[in-house]
């Protein structure tokens, strides 16, 4: 059953991801960025990403060396679609251990219901259909690790969780939380069965906590600044602890208020608990969500609070593991008749969110058609030779990153990076900009794009084409 559910969702994820990519719904930020990094790995180079800036090493932005594992596959199939298919496979793989655990622990009906609810959950669907991100590796690792925790296989849980240190710098804190859970269970085992004096879970848990905390500290304080062109960690400013009053009583009160305000954060918490009919909250496994939720809710970036943020994908295996744990270990509070109601509520909530999130693309006729604007973009971009250099707008970038060196059209030089006054020091041969690109605030504000187009024209760039809002310029 586990492999069947996994295979079904792999196909669904792949189809939806490719359909969205064919409709130009992905962008340079982030699909193009990751393709440039993996393309560099595939050719034996450091992951320098021109979309982030001239000579920008992506390991100075976030610490994700696990991406190098995709290099051999990308070398065989050099396309952004390769990344989307791999992401679909990794996300779908998370269904396997949890479906099998639920099947064996509770029964086949529960196993099928939990596996399908997880696969169609809003968090996984949002993550798998939103460009490509390194956290697709964390989703199956956490699914296998938390399943091992639920089955009291401590060494397996630790082994599955350790690679999280290579996925992203903050996931060391989730690794530490897993270690704390193992240590806590070790203490309980020694208390309940003192004659056995079992020390290994406790010692293993403490070691995992140390590795998680130390790993995150080394990555954020040493490795990332060493590879970052600005010599620091770019995301400190988003944490409220950076303010001068953070250590004072008013600062702590302000941080506490900020943790649960504005109301969008309550919506996020509701949507995390609802897929399990709120029953998963009764399992300590759900507490493993705290490290990720804490930094997201404390951050000053409002995108981190929103339910459509791709980082919700790593929380889905944890909340569904909590549901399985309660159904298996607390049968007194979930008798068979109540279990059926819980699974029915979970299925109903999943169906409602599936109608809102991109899985519904499968039944929309428009999702299977290539818009005329996309066909125009594809035709114009064929004029750019392979291996050339291009300054592109955000949505056009991933259509070029597999065969050209791509930077953002709004990048230039000058005393104020936010308002460049000159074209780049190493100017691209081609410039392409799309006035219909919906990402007009970040990473390229519309006014800045227009300013750079005027600068390129002033420096002799010749207009090759302008059609359906897409402008193509070439350096003489």
Secondary structure as the mmCIF struct_conf table of DSSP 4:
data_model
#
loop_
_struct_conf.conf_type_id
_struct_conf.id
_struct_conf.beg_label_comp_id
_struct_conf.beg_label_asym_id
_struct_conf.beg_label_seq_id
_struct_conf.end_label_comp_id
_struct_conf.end_label_asym_id
_struct_conf.end_label_seq_id
HELX_RH_AL_P HELX_RH_AL_P1 UNK A 2 UNK A 22
TURN_TY1_P TURN_TY1_P1 UNK A 23 UNK A 24
HELX_RH_PI_P HELX_RH_PI_P1 UNK A 28 UNK A 32
HELX_RH_AL_P HELX_RH_AL_P2 UNK A 33 UNK A 42
TURN_TY1_P TURN_TY1_P2 UNK A 43 UNK A 44
STRN STRN1 UNK A 48 UNK A 48
HELX_RH_3T_P HELX_RH_3T_P1 UNK A 50 UNK A 52
BEND BEND1 UNK A 53 UNK A 53
TURN_TY1_P TURN_TY1_P3 UNK A 54 UNK A 55
STRN STRN2 UNK A 57 UNK A 57
HELX_RH_3T_P HELX_RH_3T_P2 UNK A 58 UNK A 60
TURN_TY1_P TURN_TY1_P4 UNK A 61 UNK A 61
BEND BEND2 UNK A 62 UNK A 62
HELX_RH_3T_P HELX_RH_3T_P3 UNK A 65 UNK A 70
HELX_RH_AL_P HELX_RH_AL_P3 UNK A 71 UNK A 76
BEND BEND3 UNK A 77 UNK A 77
BEND BEND4 UNK A 79 UNK A 79
HELX_RH_AL_P HELX_RH_AL_P4 UNK A 80 UNK A 105
TURN_TY1_P TURN_TY1_P5 UNK A 106 UNK A 106
HELX_RH_AL_P HELX_RH_AL_P5 UNK A 108 UNK A 119
TURN_TY1_P TURN_TY1_P6 UNK A 120 UNK A 120
HELX_RH_AL_P HELX_RH_AL_P6 UNK A 122 UNK A 128
TURN_TY1_P TURN_TY1_P7 UNK A 129 UNK A 129
BEND BEND5 UNK A 130 UNK A 131
TURN_TY1_P TURN_TY1_P8 UNK A 134 UNK A 135
HELX_RH_AL_P HELX_RH_AL_P7 UNK A 136 UNK A 150
TURN_TY1_P TURN_TY1_P9 UNK A 151 UNK A 152
HELX_RH_AL_P HELX_RH_AL_P8 UNK A 154 UNK A 162
HELX_RH_3T_P HELX_RH_3T_P4 UNK A 163 UNK A 166
TURN_TY1_P TURN_TY1_P10 UNK A 167 UNK A 167
TURN_TY1_P TURN_TY1_P11 UNK A 169 UNK A 170
HELX_RH_AL_P HELX_RH_AL_P9 UNK A 171 UNK A 192
TURN_TY1_P TURN_TY1_P12 UNK A 193 UNK A 196
HELX_RH_AL_P HELX_RH_AL_P10 UNK A 200 UNK A 218
HELX_RH_PI_P HELX_RH_PI_P2 UNK A 219 UNK A 223
HELX_RH_AL_P HELX_RH_AL_P11 UNK A 224 UNK A 227
BEND BEND6 UNK A 228 UNK A 228
TURN_TY1_P TURN_TY1_P13 UNK A 229 UNK A 230
BEND BEND7 UNK A 231 UNK A 232
TURN_TY1_P TURN_TY1_P14 UNK A 234 UNK A 235
HELX_RH_3T_P HELX_RH_3T_P5 UNK A 236 UNK A 238
STRN STRN3 UNK A 239 UNK A 239
HELX_RH_3T_P HELX_RH_3T_P6 UNK A 240 UNK A 242
BEND BEND8 UNK A 243 UNK A 243
TURN_TY1_P TURN_TY1_P15 UNK A 244 UNK A 247
BEND BEND9 UNK A 248 UNK A 248
HELX_RH_AL_P HELX_RH_AL_P12 UNK A 249 UNK A 259
TURN_TY1_P TURN_TY1_P16 UNK A 260 UNK A 260
BEND BEND10 UNK A 262 UNK A 262
TURN_TY1_P TURN_TY1_P17 UNK A 263 UNK A 263
HELX_RH_AL_P HELX_RH_AL_P13 UNK A 264 UNK A 274
TURN_TY1_P TURN_TY1_P18 UNK A 275 UNK A 278
HELX_RH_3T_P HELX_RH_3T_P7 UNK A 279 UNK A 282
BEND BEND11 UNK A 283 UNK A 283
HELX_RH_3T_P HELX_RH_3T_P8 UNK A 284 UNK A 289
HELX_RH_AL_P HELX_RH_AL_P14 UNK A 290 UNK A 298
STRN STRN4 UNK A 299 UNK A 299
BEND BEND12 UNK A 300 UNK A 300
HELX_RH_3T_P HELX_RH_3T_P9 UNK A 302 UNK A 305
BEND BEND13 UNK A 306 UNK A 306
TURN_TY1_P TURN_TY1_P19 UNK A 307 UNK A 308
HELX_RH_3T_P HELX_RH_3T_P10 UNK A 310 UNK A 312
HELX_RH_AL_P HELX_RH_AL_P15 UNK A 313 UNK A 329
TURN_TY1_P TURN_TY1_P20 UNK A 331 UNK A 333
BEND BEND14 UNK A 334 UNK A 334
HELX_RH_AL_P HELX_RH_AL_P16 UNK A 336 UNK A 354
TURN_TY1_P TURN_TY1_P21 UNK A 355 UNK A 356
BEND BEND15 UNK A 357 UNK A 357
HELX_RH_3T_P HELX_RH_3T_P11 UNK A 358 UNK A 363
HELX_RH_3T_P HELX_RH_3T_P12 UNK A 365 UNK A 368
BEND BEND16 UNK A 369 UNK A 369
HELX_RH_AL_P HELX_RH_AL_P17 UNK A 372 UNK A 381
TURN_TY1_P TURN_TY1_P22 UNK A 382 UNK A 383
BEND BEND17 UNK A 384 UNK A 384
HELX_LH_PP_P HELX_LH_PP_P1 UNK A 385 UNK A 385
TURN_TY1_P TURN_TY1_P23 UNK A 386 UNK A 387
STRN STRN5 UNK A 389 UNK A 392
HELX_RH_AL_P HELX_RH_AL_P18 UNK A 394 UNK A 397
TURN_TY1_P TURN_TY1_P24 UNK A 398 UNK A 403
BEND BEND18 UNK A 404 UNK A 404
STRN STRN6 UNK A 405 UNK A 408
TURN_TY1_P TURN_TY1_P25 UNK A 409 UNK A 410
STRN STRN7 UNK A 413 UNK A 413
BEND BEND19 UNK A 414 UNK A 415
HELX_RH_3T_P HELX_RH_3T_P13 UNK A 417 UNK A 419
STRN STRN8 UNK A 422 UNK A 422
BEND BEND20 UNK A 425 UNK A 426
BEND BEND21 UNK A 429 UNK A 429
STRN STRN9 UNK A 430 UNK A 434
TURN_TY1_P TURN_TY1_P26 UNK A 435 UNK A 436
BEND BEND22 UNK A 438 UNK A 438
TURN_TY1_P TURN_TY1_P27 UNK A 440 UNK A 443
BEND BEND23 UNK A 444 UNK A 444
HELX_RH_AL_P HELX_RH_AL_P19 UNK A 446 UNK A 458
TURN_TY1_P TURN_TY1_P28 UNK A 459 UNK A 460
HELX_LH_PP_P HELX_LH_PP_P2 UNK A 461 UNK A 461
STRN STRN10 UNK A 462 UNK A 467
TURN_TY1_P TURN_TY1_P29 UNK A 468 UNK A 469
STRN STRN11 UNK A 470 UNK A 474
#
